[in-house]
């Protein structure tokens, strides 16, 4: 059975869309788009999923809900309390602020303030946002995620329940296989309240949020809740961002300092041992 299970999303896209559209007639259905490939293949894969989703929604006469996982390394509208927390964190000082000051002596792009100017709409509404894009992830990743955001907003505006929440930075194989990213993940918790999670934790929490979105009418995922003033606020609720929205510096600007912290943690036992040996030799010479 296993060799015949599944289907290639890139090769039989229309057929998958029509098949999903025929599944569970008369009952609600949730379509989850959880896909990833390296490079430009990610964009093509997301485009295929978008076509499948659009076909299924158009074909089905029953309510169809959608589910996505957003990346924290993106630009998002955020709640006012998260914005204020980032401002407080920026004024907190401490070792992280000292490291940020030193890092900026070597690079103007290091430890960039996380607090962005508020955006004001044409009708005078104020919106707060965070810019957590990580340039090394590349344009393909950013474009693929933007395409998912667009489908989520279109479907939500059309009356579909859309669970599209930010998942935290997680120690997945696709990320930690890159040695630089792995080191950055080891050191990033130096910048409070940043935290990187194990896959099992992220899976459990995001599943719980998904179930809440699908079943609680007061969730922002439900268009009838009236919680969103702007389509972009769909992503501002239910976020499990791991501290990205509330830390003092943009996520994309603390990568190199986090690597330095991780390398220091690795080297510290050896440095301490060397210092003890030197002290021992000096004491031996004295006595």
For each residue, the residues with C-beta under 8 A, 3 or more apart:
1: 4 5
2: 5
3:
4: 1
5: 1 2
6:
7: 11 12 15 16
8: 11 12
9: 12 13 16 35 45 48 49 52
10: 13 44 45 48
11: 7 8
12: 7 8 9 15 16
13: 9 10 16 17 48 51 52
14: 17 18 51 55
15: 7 12 18 19
16: 7 9 12 13 19 20 52
17: 13 14 20 21 51 52 53 54 55 56 59
18: 14 15 21 22 55 59
19: 15 16 22 23
20: 16 17 23 29 31 52 55 56
21: 17 18 55 56 58 59 60
22: 18 19 25 59
23: 19 20 29
24: 27 28 29 62
25: 22 62
26: 62
27: 24 62
28: 24 62 63 64 65
29: 20 23 24 56 60 62 63 64 65
30: 64 65 66 67 163 214
31: 20 52 53 56 64 65 66 67
32: 66 67 68
33: 46 49 50 53 66 67 68 148
34: 67 68 69
35: 9 42 45 46 49
36: 42 45 174
37: 41 42 44 45
38: 41 42 174
39: 42 138 140
40: 43 44 140
41: 37 38 44 45
42: 35 36 37 38 39 45 46 140 141 144
43: 40 46 47 140 143 144 147
44: 10 37 40 41 47 48
45: 9 10 35 36 37 41 42 48 49 144
46: 33 35 42 43 49 50 144 147 148
47: 43 44 50 51 147
48: 9 10 13 44 45 51 52
49: 9 33 35 45 46 52 53
50: 33 46 47 53 54 147 148 151
51: 13 14 17 47 48 54 55
52: 9 13 16 17 20 31 48 49 55 56
53: 17 31 33 49 50 56 57 66 151 155
54: 17 50 51 57 58 151
55: 14 17 18 20 21 51 52 58 59
56: 17 20 21 29 31 52 53 59 60 64
57: 53 54 60 64 155 160
58: 21 54 55
59: 17 18 21 22 55 56
60: 21 29 56 57 64
61:
62: 24 25 26 27 28 29
63: 28 29 160 161
64: 28 29 30 31 56 57 60 160
65: 28 29 30 31 160 161 162 163 214 221
66: 30 31 32 33 53 151 152 155 160 161 162 163 164
67: 30 31 32 33 34 162 163 164 210 213 214
68: 32 33 34 148 151 152 162 163 164
69: 34 164 165 167 206
70: 74 76 145 148 149 164 165 166 167 235
71: 74 141 145 166 167
72: 132 166 167 168 169 241 242 244 251
73: 132 133 134 137 169 244 251 252
74: 70 71 132 133 142 145 166
75: 129 130 131 132 133
76: 70 129 130 132 166 232 235 236 239 245
77: 127 128 129 230 232 233 235 236
78: 82 83 128 129 130 236 239 245
79: 82 83 128 236 237
80: 83 84 128
81: 84 85
82: 78 79 85 86 128 130 245 246
83: 78 79 80 86 87 115 128 130 245
84: 80 81 87 88
85: 81 82 88 89 245 246
86: 82 83 89 90 114 115 130 245 246 247 248
87: 83 84 90 91 115
88: 84 85 91 92
89: 85 86 92 114 192 193 246 247 248
90: 86 87 113 114 115 248 249
91: 87 88
92: 88 89 97 192 248
93: 97
94: 97 98
95: 98 99 190
96: 99 100 190 191 192 248
97: 92 93 94 100 101 248
98: 94 95 101 102
99: 95 96 102 103 111 190 257 260 261
100: 96 97 103 104 110 111 248 249 257
101: 97 98 104 105
102: 98 99 105 106
103: 99 100 106 107 110 111 256 257 260
104: 100 101 107 108 110 111
105: 101 102
106: 102 103 110
107: 103 104 110 256
108: 104
109: 112 253
110: 100 103 104 106 107 253 254 256 257
111: 99 100 103 104 248 249 253 254 257
112: 109 249 250 252 253
113: 90 248 249 250
114: 86 89 90 130 245 247 248 249 250
115: 83 86 87 90
116: 128 129 130 131
117:
118: 126 127 128
119: 126 127 128 129
120: 124 125 126 127
121: 124 125 126 127 230
122:
123:
124: 120 121
125: 120 121 229 230
126: 118 119 120 121
127: 77 118 119 120 121 229 230 232 233
128: 77 78 79 80 82 83 116 118 119
129: 75 76 77 78 116 119
130: 75 76 78 82 83 86 114 116 244 245 250
131: 75 116 250 252
132: 72 73 74 75 76 244 245 250 251 252
133: 73 74 75 137 142 252
134: 73 137 251 252 255
135: 138 252
136: 180 181 255
137: 73 133 134 141 142
138: 39 135 141 142
139: 142 143
140: 39 40 42 43 143 144
141: 42 71 137 138 144 145
142: 74 133 137 138 139 145 146
143: 43 139 140 146 147
144: 42 43 45 46 140 141 147 148
145: 70 71 74 141 142 148 149
146: 142 143 149 150
147: 43 46 47 50 143 144 150 151
148: 33 46 50 68 70 144 145 151 152 164
149: 70 145 146 152 153 164 235
150: 146 147 153 154
151: 50 53 54 66 68 147 148 154 155
152: 66 68 148 149 155 156 162 164 234 235
153: 149 150 156 157 231 232 234
154: 150 151 157 158
155: 53 57 66 151 152 158 160 162
156: 152 153 159 160 161 162 221 223 228 231 234
157: 153 154 223 231
158: 154 155
159: 156 223
160: 57 63 64 65 66 155 156 223
161: 63 65 66 156 213 214 221 222 223
162: 65 66 67 68 152 155 156 221 223 234
163: 30 65 66 67 68 209 210 213 214 219 221 238
164: 66 67 68 69 70 148 149 152 221 234 235
165: 69 70 206 209 210 213 235 237 238 239 240
166: 70 71 72 74 76 235 239 240 241 244
167: 69 70 71 72 170 202 206 240
168: 72 195 196 197 202 205 240 241 242 244
169: 72 73 175 185 188 196 197 242 244
170: 167 175 196 197 198 199 201 202
171: 175 176 185 196 197 198 199
172: 175 176 199
173: 176 177
174: 36 38 177
175: 169 170 171 172 178 181 182 185
176: 171 172 173 181 182 185
177: 173 174 182
178: 175 181 182
179: 182 183
180: 136 183 184 255 259
181: 136 175 176 178 184 185
182: 175 176 177 178 179 185 186
183: 179 180 186 187 258 259 262 263
184: 180 181 187 188 254 255 256 258 259 262
185: 169 171 175 176 181 182 188 196 258
186: 182 183 258 261 262 265
187: 183 184 190 257 258 259 260 261 262 263 264 265
188: 169 184 185 191 194 196 254 258 261
189: 192 194 195 196
190: 95 96 99 187 194 257 258 261
191: 96 188 194 243 247 248 249 254 257 258
192: 89 92 96 189 243 247
193: 89 243 246 247
194: 188 189 190 191 242 243 244 247 254
195: 168 189 242 243
196: 168 169 170 171 185 188 189 242
197: 168 169 170 171 201 202 242
198: 170 171 201 202
199: 170 171 172 202 203
200: 203 204
201: 170 197 198 204 205
202: 167 168 170 197 198 199 205 206 240
203: 199 200 206 207
204: 200 201 207 208
205: 168 201 202 208 209 240
206: 69 165 167 202 203 209 210 240
207: 203 204 210 211
208: 204 205 211 212
209: 163 165 205 206 212 213 238 240
210: 67 163 165 206 207 213 214
211: 207 208 214 215
212: 208 209 215 216 219 238
213: 67 161 163 165 209 210 216 219 221 222 238
214: 30 65 67 161 163 210 211 221
215: 211 212
216: 212 213 219 222
217: 222 224 225
218: 222 225 227
219: 163 212 213 216 222 225 227 237 238
220: 225 227 228 233 234 236 237 238
221: 65 156 161 162 163 164 213 214 225 234 237 238
222: 161 213 216 217 218 219 225
223: 156 157 159 160 161 162
224: 217
225: 217 218 219 220 221 222
226:
227: 218 219 220 233 237
228: 156 220 231 233 234 236
229: 125 127 233
230: 77 121 125 127 233
231: 153 156 157 228 234
232: 76 77 127 153 235 236
233: 77 127 220 227 228 229 230 236 237
234: 152 153 156 162 164 220 221 228 231 237
235: 70 76 77 149 152 164 165 166 232 239
236: 76 77 78 79 220 228 232 233 239
237: 79 165 219 220 221 227 233 234
238: 163 165 209 212 213 219 220 221
239: 76 78 165 166 235 236 245
240: 165 166 167 168 202 205 206 209
241: 72 166 168 244 245 246
242: 72 168 169 194 195 196 197
243: 191 192 193 194 195 246 247
244: 72 73 130 132 166 168 169 194 241 247 251
245: 76 78 82 83 85 86 114 130 132 239 241
246: 82 85 86 89 193 241 243
247: 86 89 114 191 192 193 194 243 244 251 254
248: 86 89 90 92 96 97 100 111 113 114 191
249: 90 100 111 112 113 114 191 253 254
250: 112 113 114 130 131 132 253 254
251: 72 73 132 134 244 247 254 255
252: 73 112 131 132 133 134 135 255
253: 109 110 111 112 249 250
254: 110 111 184 188 191 194 247 249 250 251 257 258
255: 134 136 180 184 251 252 258 259
256: 103 107 110 184 259 260
257: 99 100 103 110 111 187 190 191 254 260 261
258: 183 184 185 186 187 188 190 191 254 255 261 262
259: 180 183 184 187 255 256 262 263
260: 99 103 187 256 257 263 264
261: 99 186 187 188 190 257 258 264 265
262: 183 184 186 187 258 259 265 266
263: 183 187 259 260 266 267
264: 187 260 261 267 268
265: 186 187 261 262 268
266: 262 263
267: 263 264 270 271
268: 264 265 271 272
269: 272 273
270: 267 273 274
271: 267 268 274 275
272: 268 269 275 276
273: 269 270 276 277
274: 270 271 277 278
275: 271 272 278 279
276: 272 273 279 280
277: 273 274 280 281
278: 274 275 281 282
279: 275 276 282 283
280: 276 277 283 284
281: 277 278 284 285
282: 278 279 285 286
283: 279 280 286 287
284: 280 281 287
285: 281 282
286: 282 283
287: 283 284
